[in-house]
Amino acid sequence: MLMKDGFIRVAAATPKIRVADCIYNEEQMENDIRQAAERGAKLIVFPELCLTGYTCGDLFLQRSLLDGAAAALEELIRFSKNEDMVIVAGLPVSIGQKLYNVAAIVQKGVLLGLVPKTNIPNYSEFYEARHFNPGPQKPRKIYFGGQETWFGTQLLFSCVNMRDFVFAIEICEDLWVPAPPSISHACAGATVIANLSASDEITGKDNYRRDLVSGQSARLVCGYIYADAGQGESTTDLVFGGHDLIAENGQILRESNRFETGIIYGDLDIEKLACERRRMTTFQTKGQEDYVVVDFELGVSDINLERYIDPAPFVPSDMREREKRCEEILTIQALGLKKRLEHTHCGHAVVGISGGLDSTLALLVMVKAFDMLDMDRKHIIAVTMPCFGTTDRTYNNACRLVKTLGATLKEVDIRDSVRVHFRDIGQDESVHDVTYENGQARERTQVLMDIANQKGGLVIGTGDMSELALGWATYNGDHMSMYGVNASVPKTLVRHLVRYFADTAKDQVLKDTLQDVLDTPVSPELIPPKDGEISQRTEDLVGPYELHDFFLYYVMRFGFRPSKIYWMACQAFDGSYEPQTIFKWLQKFYWRFFSQQFKRSCLPDGPKVGSVALSPRGDWRMPSDASVALWQKDLERLSMEI
């Protein structure tokens, strides 16, 4: 159910009109409304002065046109009785011997309000001040079309059965001024802005218009529906392209082809907008007392979501953007380490190198930081510590990687020391339990710490954010370091960072080695191999990282309920994972995320690189003993639906 999960389908429509033919124009709008209803739209926005046409000129002063527009609106109101949709249409309205350019908000036979345009352009090709007056801010009750309704700019329209869905109106020029009315609308609580526009086309204006709409939706953390006048308007001096746009918090969800008529649809995530505003304490609500709130109710319906949901929210889909992002992240990581090395006056840095993705990325970052400091790469001490689960493939890759990068390779075989430890604590080496695994991890950390003491250096952590979210780290083992360069890099992004380094490497041996690291299954290699191959695959135990990173993003970034994340994941991974598989690993995610917080509460320092991070000093402050009961209950309810 879209509304239950916080989604609402909206539409921006540009019908082909006839200038001053109100009956014809209203009929075209009815056709669009029928089409939008079939697609499940709950809010449809038409262009500025659509019932008459924007280019009527001095005909706006003719009583016949004004009466015709009012009659057409009354017919639209009657038509709306059978449609479960809010309709926003533009027309000229005469009130108290003054003419206003207004948006009429209609739903189920009721005229909810008339919102006048605030900023009346009178420059270049625009001469609206010849006919129209700026509308009053303070709403008042008027009679129009046989109904009592509200008139004024400070009107909010609130859906009673989806309280975060609150929309407000601005009209064309209102968006283009230094202080658009939508600013106060959003501060008063509007999560969606509908803009009825008649923006003519000149060369390059479409790019500016698109940036304006996306930028305003980002600034106000809102959905923005921009419906533009198109074919049928007079071409005496201007051409109108019907450039419709639907944006959400800076992202263009849908955009029409210019110079065509029709409808575009967008599924706005109202819950996401509300969550983002709650998170941003600088988004201050104010001025609500100046507004009149008009309530309306919409039916709840089941509709297949048409919105694209990226299965890899941490990784840009565009290759050029991805390369830019990778270079940026590597630089942030390296600069963080550079500062720490400078501050501590450390001439060496120590890292455990396993031949896996995470330690490979950490080493690459260290190399970049040392190059920034003009320090000899030989002062990077990369330690390989083979033990019971080490394979020839990962060992050889680790050694080759260190030598190719010019760092110092040090090998410490920990088998004997781990066996001594097992003997001391009475651990049977044939029992491959958690003690067997963690004993190796902690021995490796001890070795790294002591080598760092010998060299007067820092131990650089390799664990990534996905592992920290799941608690897939040995407490006081690989969980601990003196600076964790990968701490806010999710596993799916680690892979792309290493691939980017491989793609841009000039040394063929380095390129080939990195490619083989990428092809190696993710594993802690703590269980003996079978026939020389890795026997312990992380994703077989905790689940696919691409799923967990998807869950992590929406849990951390927007605080969505488990059920909503599940339905979104089903759409994002349709064809890749069965719904039952997604549900299984979502349950696992929540259990691990809550139970393993104690590990995140004492993390080493590390640089934040993206909008999601788990640092206990910054982005994520969670009690280590918080209950998962509420989230489990939502999953239990969900299990009965699937």
C-alpha positions as CSV (number, residue, x, y, z in Angstrom):
1,M,0.0,0.0,0.0
2,L,1.6,3.2,-1.1
3,M,0.2,5.5,1.5
4,K,0.8,3.1,4.4
5,D,4.5,3.0,3.4
6,G,4.7,6.8,2.9
7,F,4.6,6.9,-0.9
8,I,2.2,9.1,-2.9
9,R,1.8,9.1,-6.6
10,V,1.6,12.6,-8.1
11,A,1.2,13.9,-11.6
12,A,2.1,17.0,-13.6
13,A,0.0,17.4,-16.7
14,T,0.2,19.7,-19.8
15,P,-2.9,19.4,-21.9
16,K,-3.2,20.8,-25.4
17,I,-5.4,23.8,-25.0
18,R,-7.2,26.5,-27.0
19,V,-6.6,30.1,-26.0
20,A,-9.8,31.5,-24.3
21,D,-11.8,28.3,-25.0
22,C,-12.6,27.4,-21.3
23,I,-15.0,24.6,-22.1
24,Y,-12.6,22.8,-24.4
25,N,-9.7,23.3,-22.0
26,E,-11.7,21.8,-19.1
27,E,-12.6,18.8,-21.2
28,Q,-8.9,18.2,-22.0
29,M,-8.2,18.4,-18.2
30,E,-10.9,15.8,-17.5
31,N,-9.2,13.5,-20.0
32,D,-5.9,13.9,-18.2
33,I,-7.6,13.3,-14.8
34,R,-9.1,10.1,-16.0
35,Q,-5.7,8.8,-17.3
36,A,-4.0,9.9,-14.0
37,A,-6.7,8.1,-12.0
38,E,-6.1,4.9,-13.9
39,R,-2.4,5.2,-13.0
40,G,-3.2,5.7,-9.3
41,A,-2.2,9.4,-9.0
42,K,-3.6,11.1,-5.9
43,L,-2.5,14.7,-6.8
44,I,-2.5,16.2,-10.3
45,V,-1.2,19.6,-11.1
46,F,-2.0,21.6,-14.2
47,P,-0.3,24.7,-15.7
48,E,-0.8,28.3,-14.8
49,L,-4.1,29.8,-16.0
50,C,-4.8,26.5,-17.8
51,L,-8.6,26.9,-17.9
52,T,-8.2,30.0,-20.1
53,G,-4.7,29.8,-21.4
54,Y,-1.9,32.0,-20.2
55,T,-1.6,34.0,-23.3
56,C,-5.1,35.7,-23.4
57,G,-3.6,39.2,-23.0
58,D,-6.2,41.9,-22.6
59,L,-9.0,39.3,-22.9
60,F,-8.4,38.7,-19.2
61,L,-10.3,42.0,-18.7
62,Q,-13.3,40.6,-20.5
63,R,-16.2,39.6,-18.3
64,S,-17.1,36.8,-20.7
65,L,-13.7,35.1,-20.2
66,L,-13.8,35.4,-16.4
67,D,-17.3,34.0,-16.3
68,G,-16.3,31.2,-18.7
69,A,-13.4,30.3,-16.5
70,A,-15.6,30.3,-13.4
71,A,-18.1,28.1,-15.1
72,A,-15.4,25.7,-16.3
73,L,-14.1,25.4,-12.8
74,E,-17.6,24.6,-11.5
75,E,-17.8,21.8,-14.1
76,L,-14.4,20.5,-13.0
77,I,-15.6,20.5,-9.4
78,R,-18.6,18.4,-10.4
79,F,-16.5,16.1,-12.4
80,S,-14.1,15.6,-9.4
81,K,-16.8,14.0,-7.3
82,N,-16.1,10.6,-8.6
83,E,-12.3,10.8,-8.6
84,D,-10.2,10.0,-5.5
85,M,-7.7,12.7,-6.4
86,V,-6.8,16.3,-5.5
87,I,-6.8,18.5,-8.6
88,V,-4.9,21.7,-8.9
89,A,-5.9,24.0,-11.8
90,G,-5.1,27.5,-12.8
91,L,-7.5,30.3,-13.8
92,P,-8.1,34.0,-13.5
93,V,-10.5,35.1,-10.6
94,S,-12.0,38.5,-9.9
95,I,-12.4,39.2,-6.2
96,G,-13.4,42.6,-4.9
97,Q,-12.8,44.4,-8.3
98,K,-9.3,43.0,-8.4
99,L,-8.1,40.3,-10.8
100,Y,-5.9,37.5,-9.5
101,N,-4.0,34.6,-11.1
102,V,-5.0,31.7,-8.9
103,A,-4.6,28.0,-8.3
104,A,-7.9,26.2,-7.5
105,I,-7.6,23.2,-5.3
106,V,-10.4,20.8,-5.9
107,Q,-11.3,17.4,-4.4
108,K,-14.4,15.2,-4.5
109,G,-16.7,18.0,-5.4
110,V,-15.3,20.5,-3.0
111,L,-13.3,23.6,-3.7
112,L,-10.7,23.4,-0.9
113,G,-9.1,26.8,-1.6
114,L,-8.0,29.4,-4.1
115,V,-4.3,30.4,-3.8
116,P,-3.3,33.6,-5.7
117,K,0.1,34.2,-7.3
118,T,2.4,36.4,-5.1
119,N,5.0,37.7,-7.5
120,I,3.7,39.3,-10.6
121,P,6.4,39.7,-13.3
122,N,6.4,42.8,-15.5
123,Y,9.7,42.6,-17.4
124,S,11.0,41.4,-20.7
125,E,8.3,39.3,-22.3
126,F,6.1,39.3,-19.2
127,Y,3.5,42.0,-18.5
128,E,1.2,40.3,-16.0
129,A,0.9,43.5,-13.9
130,R,-1.2,44.9,-16.7
131,H,-3.9,42.5,-15.6
132,F,-3.2,40.8,-12.2
133,N,-2.6,41.8,-8.7
134,P,-0.4,40.2,-6.0
135,G,-2.5,38.0,-3.8
136,P,-3.0,38.6,-0.1
137,Q,-1.0,36.4,2.3
138,K,-3.6,36.1,5.1
139,P,-6.3,33.7,4.1
140,R,-10.0,34.7,4.3
141,K,-13.2,33.0,3.5
142,I,-14.9,33.9,0.3
143,Y,-17.8,32.6,-1.8
144,F,-16.9,31.3,-5.3
145,G,-18.8,29.0,-7.6
146,G,-21.5,28.5,-5.1
147,Q,-19.2,27.4,-2.3
148,E,-17.5,29.0,0.7
149,T,-13.8,28.5,0.4
150,W,-10.4,29.9,1.5
151,F,-8.5,32.6,-0.4
152,G,-4.9,33.6,0.3
153,T,-1.3,32.4,-0.2
154,Q,-0.8,31.0,3.3
155,L,-2.8,27.9,2.9
156,L,-1.7,24.4,3.6
157,F,-3.6,21.3,2.4
158,S,-3.2,18.4,4.8
159,C,-4.1,14.7,4.2
160,V,-5.8,13.5,7.4
161,N,-4.9,9.9,6.8
162,M,-1.3,10.6,5.8
163,R,-0.4,13.5,8.1
164,D,3.1,14.1,6.6
165,F,1.5,14.7,3.2
166,V,1.0,18.5,3.3
167,F,1.1,20.5,0.2
168,A,1.2,24.2,-0.7
169,I,1.1,26.3,-3.8
170,E,3.3,28.7,-5.6
171,I,2.8,29.9,-9.2
172,C,5.5,30.3,-11.8
173,E,7.4,33.5,-11.0
174,D,7.1,32.8,-7.3
175,L,9.9,30.2,-7.7
176,W,12.2,32.6,-9.6
177,V,12.4,35.4,-7.0
178,P,15.0,35.7,-4.2
179,A,12.6,34.6,-1.5
180,P,10.0,32.2,-2.9
181,P,6.8,31.7,-1.0
182,S,7.7,28.0,-0.9
183,I,10.3,28.8,1.8
184,S,7.6,29.9,4.3
185,H,5.3,27.1,3.1
186,A,7.9,24.5,3.9
187,C,8.8,26.0,7.2
188,A,5.2,25.9,8.1
189,G,5.0,22.2,7.4
190,A,4.5,21.7,3.6
191,T,6.3,18.6,2.4
192,V,5.2,19.0,-1.2
193,I,5.1,22.2,-3.3
194,A,2.9,22.3,-6.4
195,N,3.9,25.0,-9.0
196,L,1.5,26.0,-11.8
197,S,3.7,27.6,-14.4
198,A,3.7,29.1,-17.8
199,S,7.4,29.4,-18.6
200,D,8.2,30.2,-22.2
201,E,11.1,28.5,-24.0
202,I,14.3,30.3,-25.0
203,T,17.7,28.8,-25.6
204,G,19.2,27.2,-22.5
205,K,16.3,28.1,-20.2
206,D,15.4,24.4,-19.7
207,N,18.7,23.8,-17.8
208,Y,18.2,26.7,-15.6
209,R,14.6,25.7,-14.9
210,R,15.6,22.1,-14.1
211,D,18.3,23.3,-11.7
212,L,15.9,25.7,-10.0
213,V,13.3,23.0,-9.4
214,S,15.8,20.4,-8.1
215,G,17.7,23.0,-6.0
216,Q,14.5,24.3,-4.4
217,S,13.4,20.8,-3.6
218,A,16.8,20.1,-2.0
219,R,16.9,23.3,0.0
220,L,13.4,22.8,1.4
221,V,13.7,19.0,1.7
222,C,10.4,18.6,-0.2
223,G,8.7,17.1,-3.2
224,Y,8.2,19.6,-6.0
225,I,5.7,19.3,-8.8
226,Y,6.2,21.7,-11.7
227,A,3.5,21.8,-14.4
228,D,4.3,24.0,-17.4
229,A,2.1,25.5,-20.1
230,G,2.6,23.9,-23.6
231,Q,1.0,23.5,-27.0
232,G,-2.1,25.5,-27.7
233,E,-0.8,28.7,-26.1
234,S,-0.6,31.6,-28.4
235,T,2.7,31.8,-30.4
236,T,2.3,35.5,-31.3
237,D,5.5,36.2,-29.5
238,L,6.4,33.1,-27.5
239,V,6.5,29.3,-27.6
240,F,5.8,27.2,-24.5
241,G,7.4,23.8,-24.2
242,G,5.4,22.0,-21.5
243,H,8.5,21.3,-19.5
244,D,7.1,19.4,-16.6
245,L,9.3,18.3,-13.7
246,I,8.8,16.2,-10.5
247,A,11.6,16.5,-8.0
248,E,12.3,15.1,-4.5
249,N,15.0,16.6,-2.2
250,G,17.3,17.5,-5.0
251,Q,16.6,14.6,-7.3
252,I,14.6,14.9,-10.5
253,L,12.3,11.9,-10.4
254,R,10.5,12.5,-13.7
255,E,10.9,15.0,-16.5
256,S,8.7,15.4,-19.6
257,N,10.0,15.8,-23.2
258,R,9.8,19.4,-24.1
259,F,7.4,20.5,-26.9
260,E,5.1,17.7,-26.2
261,T,1.8,17.4,-24.3
262,G,1.0,14.7,-21.8
263,I,1.4,13.6,-18.2
264,I,4.3,12.6,-16.1
265,Y,4.1,10.7,-12.8
266,G,6.3,10.5,-9.8
267,D,6.1,8.4,-6.6
268,L,7.1,10.8,-3.8
269,D,8.4,9.3,-0.6
270,I,6.8,11.5,1.9
271,E,8.0,9.5,4.9
272,K,11.6,9.9,3.6
273,L,11.2,13.7,3.5
274,A,9.7,13.8,7.0
275,C,12.5,11.6,8.3
276,E,15.1,13.9,6.7
277,R,13.6,17.0,8.2
278,R,13.5,15.4,11.7
279,R,17.2,14.5,11.3
280,M,18.1,18.1,10.3
281,T,17.8,20.1,13.4
282,T,18.6,23.2,11.4
283,F,15.3,22.7,9.5
284,Q,13.3,24.9,11.8
285,T,9.5,25.0,11.6
286,K,8.1,28.4,12.1
287,G,5.1,30.6,11.1
288,Q,2.5,27.8,11.3
289,E,0.2,30.2,13.2
290,D,0.0,32.4,10.1
291,Y,-1.4,29.6,8.0
292,V,-4.8,28.0,7.6
293,V,-4.7,24.2,7.3
294,V,-7.3,22.7,5.1
295,D,-7.9,19.0,5.7
296,F,-8.7,16.4,3.1
297,E,-8.8,12.6,2.9
298,L,-7.6,10.2,0.3
299,G,-8.4,6.5,-0.2
300,V,-5.6,4.0,0.4
301,S,-4.8,1.8,-2.6
302,D,-2.4,-0.9,-3.7
303,I,-0.2,0.2,-6.6
304,N,3.0,-1.1,-7.9
305,L,5.7,1.4,-7.2
306,E,7.0,3.0,-10.5
307,R,9.9,4.7,-8.7
308,Y,13.3,3.3,-9.4
309,I,15.0,2.0,-6.2
310,D,18.7,1.6,-6.6
311,P,19.9,-1.7,-5.2
312,A,23.3,-0.1,-4.5
313,P,22.5,3.2,-2.7
314,F,26.2,3.8,-1.7
315,V,27.5,3.4,-5.3
316,P,26.7,5.9,-8.1
317,S,25.3,4.1,-11.1
318,D,26.8,6.5,-13.6
319,M,30.4,5.4,-14.3
320,R,31.9,8.9,-14.5
321,E,30.2,9.9,-11.3
322,R,31.4,6.7,-9.7
323,E,35.0,7.4,-10.7
324,K,34.7,10.9,-9.3
325,R,33.3,9.5,-6.1
326,C,36.0,6.9,-5.7
327,E,38.8,9.4,-6.1
328,E,37.1,11.7,-3.7
329,I,36.7,9.0,-1.0
330,L,40.2,7.8,-1.4
331,T,41.4,11.3,-0.9
332,I,39.3,11.8,2.2
333,Q,40.6,8.6,3.7
334,A,44.2,9.5,2.9
335,L,43.9,13.0,4.2
336,G,42.5,11.7,7.5
337,L,45.4,9.3,7.9
338,K,47.9,12.0,6.8
339,K,46.7,14.3,9.6
340,R,46.9,11.6,12.2
341,L,50.5,10.7,11.1
342,E,51.5,14.3,11.2
343,H,49.9,14.9,14.6
344,T,51.5,11.8,16.2
345,H,54.9,12.4,14.5
346,C,54.8,8.7,13.5
347,G,57.3,7.8,10.8
348,H,55.8,4.3,10.3
349,A,52.4,2.8,9.9
350,V,51.6,-0.9,10.4
351,V,48.8,-2.9,8.7
352,G,47.8,-6.5,8.6
353,I,47.6,-7.6,5.0
354,S,45.5,-10.7,4.2
355,G,45.0,-10.5,0.4
356,G,41.4,-9.6,1.0
357,L,39.4,-6.5,-0.1
358,D,39.5,-4.5,3.2
359,S,43.2,-4.8,3.9
360,T,44.0,-4.1,0.3
361,L,42.0,-0.9,0.4
362,A,43.6,0.1,3.7
363,L,47.1,-0.4,2.2
364,L,46.2,1.6,-0.9
365,V,45.0,4.5,1.3
366,M,48.2,4.3,3.3
367,V,50.3,4.5,0.1
368,K,48.3,7.6,-0.9
369,A,48.8,9.2,2.5
370,F,52.5,8.5,2.6
371,D,52.9,10.0,-0.9
372,M,51.1,13.1,0.2
373,L,53.6,13.4,3.1
374,D,56.6,12.7,0.8
375,M,57.4,9.8,3.1
376,D,59.2,6.7,2.0
377,R,56.7,3.9,1.3
378,K,59.2,1.5,2.9
379,H,58.0,2.9,6.2
380,I,54.7,1.2,5.6
381,I,55.0,-2.2,7.4
382,A,52.6,-4.6,5.8
383,V,52.4,-7.8,7.9
384,T,51.1,-11.0,6.6
385,M,50.3,-13.5,9.3
386,P,49.4,-16.9,7.9
387,C,47.5,-19.3,10.1
388,F,45.2,-22.3,9.8
389,G,42.8,-20.8,7.2
390,T,45.3,-19.0,4.9
391,T,45.2,-20.1,1.3
392,D,48.1,-19.8,-1.2
393,R,45.9,-17.5,-3.3
394,T,45.4,-14.8,-0.6
395,Y,49.0,-15.2,0.7
396,N,50.5,-14.7,-2.7
397,N,48.3,-11.8,-3.5
398,A,49.2,-10.1,-0.2
399,C,52.9,-10.5,-0.8
400,R,52.8,-9.4,-4.4
401,L,50.6,-6.4,-3.6
402,V,53.0,-5.1,-0.9
403,K,56.1,-5.6,-3.0
404,T,54.6,-3.9,-6.1
405,L,53.5,-0.9,-4.0
406,G,57.0,-0.5,-2.6
407,A,56.0,-1.1,1.1
408,T,57.9,-3.3,3.5
409,L,56.6,-6.9,3.8
410,K,57.0,-8.6,7.1
411,E,55.8,-12.2,7.6
412,V,54.8,-13.6,11.0
413,D,53.5,-17.1,11.0
414,I,51.2,-17.2,14.0
415,R,50.4,-21.0,14.0
416,D,52.7,-21.9,16.8
417,S,51.7,-18.9,19.0
418,V,48.0,-19.6,18.5
419,R,48.6,-23.3,19.4
420,V,50.4,-22.2,22.6
421,H,47.5,-20.0,23.5
422,F,45.0,-22.8,22.8
423,R,47.1,-25.1,25.1
424,D,47.1,-22.4,27.8
425,I,43.3,-22.0,27.8
426,G,42.5,-25.6,27.1
427,Q,41.1,-25.1,23.6
428,D,40.9,-28.2,21.4
429,E,42.4,-27.3,18.0
430,S,40.0,-29.7,16.2
431,V,37.0,-27.8,17.5
432,H,36.4,-25.0,15.0
433,D,34.2,-22.8,17.2
434,V,34.2,-19.1,17.9
435,T,37.1,-19.4,20.3
436,Y,39.1,-21.1,17.6
437,E,38.4,-18.3,15.2
438,N,38.7,-15.3,17.6
439,G,41.9,-16.6,19.1
440,Q,43.6,-16.2,15.7
441,A,42.1,-12.7,15.1
442,R,43.3,-11.5,18.5
443,E,46.8,-13.0,18.1
444,R,47.1,-11.0,14.8
445,T,46.1,-7.8,16.5
446,Q,48.6,-8.4,19.3
447,V,51.4,-8.9,16.7
448,L,50.4,-5.7,14.8
449,M,50.3,-3.6,18.0
450,D,53.7,-4.8,19.2
451,I,55.4,-4.3,15.8
452,A,53.9,-0.7,15.9
453,N,55.5,-0.2,19.3
454,Q,58.8,-1.5,17.9
455,K,58.7,0.9,15.0
456,G,57.1,3.9,16.8
457,G,54.2,3.7,14.4
458,L,50.4,3.4,14.2
459,V,48.3,0.3,13.5
460,I,45.9,1.1,10.7
461,G,42.5,-0.6,10.9
462,T,41.1,-2.4,7.9
463,G,37.5,-3.2,9.0
464,D,34.7,-1.6,6.9
465,M,31.3,-0.1,7.9
466,S,29.3,-3.1,6.8
467,E,31.2,-5.4,9.1
468,L,30.8,-2.9,11.9
469,A,27.0,-2.8,11.3
470,L,26.8,-6.5,11.6
471,G,29.3,-6.9,14.3
472,W,31.3,-9.1,12.0
473,A,34.6,-8.3,13.8
474,T,36.4,-9.9,16.7
475,Y,36.1,-7.7,19.8
476,N,39.6,-6.4,20.6
477,G,40.8,-8.3,17.5
478,D,40.4,-6.9,14.0
479,H,37.8,-4.6,15.7
480,M,40.7,-2.6,17.2
481,S,43.4,-0.3,15.7
482,M,44.9,3.1,16.2
483,Y,43.1,4.6,13.2
484,G,40.5,2.9,11.0
485,V,40.6,4.3,7.5
486,N,37.7,2.1,6.2
487,A,35.4,2.7,9.2
488,S,32.7,4.5,7.1
489,V,33.1,2.7,3.8
490,P,30.5,0.0,3.2
491,K,31.5,-3.3,1.7
492,T,29.9,-2.7,-1.7
493,L,31.8,0.5,-2.0
494,V,35.1,-1.1,-0.9
495,R,34.9,-3.3,-4.0
496,H,34.4,-0.3,-6.3
497,L,37.3,1.7,-4.7
498,V,39.7,-1.2,-5.2
499,R,38.4,-1.7,-8.8
500,Y,38.9,2.0,-9.5
501,F,42.5,1.8,-8.2
502,A,43.0,-1.3,-10.5
503,D,41.5,0.5,-13.5
504,T,43.7,3.5,-13.0
505,A,46.9,1.6,-12.1
506,K,49.8,1.9,-14.6
507,D,51.7,-1.1,-13.3
508,Q,50.3,-4.3,-14.9
509,V,51.4,-6.5,-12.0
510,L,49.5,-4.3,-9.6
511,K,46.5,-4.2,-11.9
512,D,46.4,-8.0,-12.2
513,T,46.9,-8.5,-8.5
514,L,44.1,-6.1,-7.6
515,Q,41.8,-7.9,-10.1
516,D,42.5,-11.2,-8.5
517,V,41.8,-9.7,-5.0
518,L,38.4,-8.6,-6.4
519,D,37.7,-12.0,-7.7
520,T,38.5,-13.7,-4.4
521,P,35.5,-14.7,-2.2
522,V,35.1,-12.5,0.9
523,S,36.4,-14.6,3.9
524,P,38.1,-14.1,7.3
525,E,40.1,-17.3,6.5
526,L,39.9,-18.6,10.1
527,I,38.8,-22.1,9.2
528,P,41.2,-24.5,7.4
529,P,40.8,-24.6,3.6
530,K,39.4,-27.5,1.6
531,D,41.6,-28.7,-1.2
532,G,43.5,-25.5,-1.0
533,E,40.4,-23.3,-1.5
534,I,38.7,-21.0,0.9
535,S,36.2,-22.9,2.9
536,Q,34.7,-20.1,5.0
537,R,32.7,-17.6,2.9
538,T,31.4,-14.6,4.9
539,E,28.3,-14.1,2.8
540,D,27.2,-17.7,3.4
541,L,27.2,-17.0,7.1
542,V,25.9,-13.4,7.5
543,G,24.2,-12.9,4.2
544,P,25.0,-11.0,1.0
545,Y,26.6,-7.7,1.6
546,E,24.7,-6.0,-1.2
547,L,21.5,-6.7,0.8
548,H,23.0,-5.7,4.1
549,D,24.3,-2.4,2.7
550,F,20.8,-1.7,1.3
551,F,19.3,-2.4,4.7
552,L,22.0,-0.3,6.4
553,Y,21.4,2.7,4.2
554,Y,17.7,3.0,4.8
555,V,17.9,2.1,8.5
556,M,20.6,4.7,9.2
557,R,19.8,7.4,6.7
558,F,16.1,7.6,7.0
559,G,15.0,5.4,9.9
560,F,12.5,3.5,7.9
561,R,10.5,0.6,9.4
562,P,11.6,-2.9,8.6
563,S,8.5,-3.6,6.6
564,K,9.1,-0.6,4.3
565,I,12.7,-1.6,3.8
566,Y,11.6,-5.1,2.9
567,W,9.2,-3.9,0.2
568,M,11.7,-1.5,-1.2
569,A,14.4,-4.3,-1.2
570,C,11.9,-6.6,-3.0
571,Q,11.6,-4.1,-5.8
572,A,15.3,-3.1,-5.9
573,F,16.5,-6.8,-6.0
574,D,13.6,-8.2,-8.1
575,G,15.1,-11.0,-10.2
576,S,18.2,-11.3,-8.0
577,Y,16.8,-12.5,-4.7
578,E,13.5,-14.2,-3.7
579,P,11.3,-12.3,-1.2
580,Q,11.8,-15.1,1.4
581,T,15.6,-14.7,1.1
582,I,15.4,-10.9,1.5
583,F,13.2,-11.4,4.6
584,K,15.6,-14.0,6.1
585,W,18.6,-11.7,5.9
586,L,16.6,-8.6,7.0
587,Q,15.8,-10.5,10.2
588,K,19.4,-11.4,10.6
589,F,20.5,-7.8,10.0
590,Y,18.3,-6.4,12.8
591,W,19.3,-9.0,15.2
592,R,23.0,-8.4,14.6
593,F,22.7,-4.6,14.4
594,F,21.1,-4.4,17.8
595,S,23.1,-7.1,19.6
596,Q,26.5,-5.9,18.3
597,Q,26.3,-2.2,19.2
598,F,28.7,-2.7,22.1
599,K,31.5,-3.2,19.5
600,R,30.6,0.1,17.8
601,S,30.5,2.0,21.1
602,C,34.3,1.8,21.4
603,L,35.5,2.2,17.8
604,P,38.9,3.7,16.9
605,D,38.9,7.1,15.2
606,G,38.4,7.1,11.4
607,P,37.3,9.5,8.7
608,K,33.6,9.9,7.7
609,V,33.3,9.7,3.9
610,G,29.6,9.5,3.2
611,S,26.1,10.5,4.6
612,V,26.0,7.3,6.7
613,A,28.5,6.5,9.4
614,L,28.6,4.6,12.7
615,S,31.1,6.6,14.7
616,P,29.9,6.6,18.4
617,R,31.4,10.1,18.7
618,G,29.4,11.6,15.8
619,D,26.7,10.0,13.6
620,W,25.4,7.1,15.6
621,R,24.9,7.2,19.4
622,M,22.9,4.1,20.4
623,P,22.7,2.3,23.8
624,S,24.5,-1.0,23.7
625,D,21.6,-2.6,25.5
626,A,18.7,-1.2,23.4
627,S,15.9,-3.7,22.7
628,V,15.1,-4.8,19.2
629,A,11.5,-5.8,20.2
630,L,9.6,-3.1,18.3
631,W,11.5,-3.9,15.1
632,Q,10.9,-7.6,15.5
633,K,7.2,-7.0,16.0
634,D,7.1,-5.2,12.7
635,L,8.9,-8.1,11.1
636,E,6.4,-10.5,12.7
637,R,3.5,-8.6,11.2
638,L,5.3,-8.6,7.9
639,S,5.8,-12.3,8.0
640,M,2.0,-12.8,8.0
641,E,1.7,-10.8,4.8
642,I,4.3,-12.6,2.7
